[in-house]
Amino acid sequence: MSNNRGFKKSCQVCESCEECKSLSRFSVSSCPLRPVPQAGPEPLPGITPVYGSLYTSGGVPAVSGTNVDFDTVGPSSGVTLDIINNSITVNSSGVYTITFSSPVNVNGEGSLGITFHLSINGIPDPTKRTVYQIAGTPGFTEISTVSRTDQIMLNQGDFIQIFIVSAASAGYDSSSLVVTKVA
């Protein structure tokens, strides 16, 4: 239906078709020259995306035996973000892509570095680790970004954290943990 309020208007396809001009003011879209839409496939049921992210906004000294400290929540759907426990809990089972990225800095002398493990339900997985190691030079700060992406099967209620296994004169800044359900 049109909202022309009494004004006659030709259709947009032919613009001057006599048949359109003779139609009632509410039937402009009935032009015989107008293309007829073809029936398409039935729409698939809606799929609600599942994703979430946590971020660290400032520099943090790394402490061995603790989790990466996230202080900012990002957008989310279908997960629970928790900056108190530095975790993301998935609310449905499936295959998830998990990406952790962080600039790290080391300052000092000798063997310096940091090792992160992906932790599921509080259990660090040594096969899913990110390591940054360097021989430090006195008075020189080395900064690099480490990252890792994994696809793993998670069950409803599983929670993800990033565990700091070891840290020697290291810190991290602007870290991110992003979880996306892919299947």
Long-range contacts (C-beta under 8 A, 24 or more apart in sequence): 1-26, 1-29, 2-26, 2-28, 2-29, 4-28, 48-77, 48-78, 49-77, 49-78, 49-180, 49-181, 50-77, 50-78, 50-79, 50-90, 50-91, 50-92, 50-94, 50-96, 50-180, 50-181, 51-75, 51-76, 51-77, 51-78, 51-79, 51-178, 51-179, 51-180, 51-181, 52-76, 52-77, 52-78, 52-79, 52-80, 52-81, 52-88, 52-178, 52-179, 53-81, 53-88, 53-176, 53-177, 53-178, 53-179, 54-81, 54-83, 54-86, 54-88, 54-176, 54-177, 55-174, 55-175, 55-176, 55-177, 56-102, 56-172, 56-173, 56-174, 56-175, 56-176, 57-174, 58-173, 59-105, 59-171, 59-172, 59-173, 60-171, 60-172, 60-173, 61-167, 61-170, 61-171, 62-104, 62-114, 62-164, 62-167, 62-170, 62-171, 62-172, 63-164, 63-167, 64-164, 64-165, 64-166, 64-167, 65-164, 65-165, 66-163, 66-164, 67-119, 67-161, 67-162, 67-163, 67-164, 68-100, 68-102, 68-116, 68-161, 68-162, 68-163, 68-164, 68-172, 68-175, 68-177, 70-175, 70-177, 74-176, 74-178, 78-181, 79-179, 82-159, 85-159, 85-161, 86-161, 86-162, 87-159, 87-160, 87-161, 88-159, 88-160, 88-177, 88-179, 89-157, 89-158, 89-159, 89-160, 90-154, 90-155, 90-156, 90-157, 90-158, 90-159, 90-160, 90-179, 90-181, 91-156, 91-157, 92-156, 92-181, 93-153, 93-154, 93-155, 93-156, 94-153, 94-154, 94-181, 94-182, 94-183, 95-151, 95-152, 95-153, 95-154, 95-181, 95-182, 95-183, 96-151, 96-152, 96-153, 96-154, 96-179, 96-180, 96-181, 96-182, 97-149, 97-150, 97-151, 97-178, 97-179, 97-180, 97-182, 98-149, 98-150, 98-151, 98-152, 98-160, 98-177, 98-178, 98-179, 99-147, 99-148, 99-149, 99-176, 99-177, 99-178, 100-130, 100-147, 100-148, 100-162, 100-175, 100-176, 100-177, 100-178, 101-145, 101-146, 101-147, 101-148, 101-175, 101-176, 102-145, 102-146, 102-147, 102-172, 102-173, 102-174, 102-175, 102-176, 103-143, 103-144, 103-145, 103-172, 103-173, 103-174, 103-175, 104-132, 104-143, 104-144, 104-145, 104-146, 104-170, 104-171, 104-172, 104-173, 105-141, 105-142, 105-143, 105-170, 105-171, 105-172, 105-173, 106-132, 106-134, 106-136, 106-141, 106-142, 106-168, 106-169, 106-170, 106-171, 107-136, 107-140, 107-141, 107-142, 107-169, 108-136, 108-138, 108-168, 108-169, 109-136, 109-137, 109-138, 110-135, 110-136, 110-168, 111-135, 111-136, 111-168, 112-136, 112-142, 112-168, 112-169, 112-170, 113-166, 113-167, 113-168, 113-170, 114-146, 114-164, 114-166, 114-167, 114-168, 114-170, 114-172, 115-164, 115-165, 115-166, 115-167, 116-146, 116-148, 116-162, 116-163, 116-164, 116-165, 117-162, 117-163, 117-165, 118-148, 118-150, 118-160, 118-162, 118-163, 119-160, 119-161, 119-162, 119-163, 120-152, 120-154, 120-158, 120-159, 120-160, 121-158, 121-159, 122-159, 122-161, 124-163, 124-165, 128-152, 129-165, 132-170, 136-169, 151-182
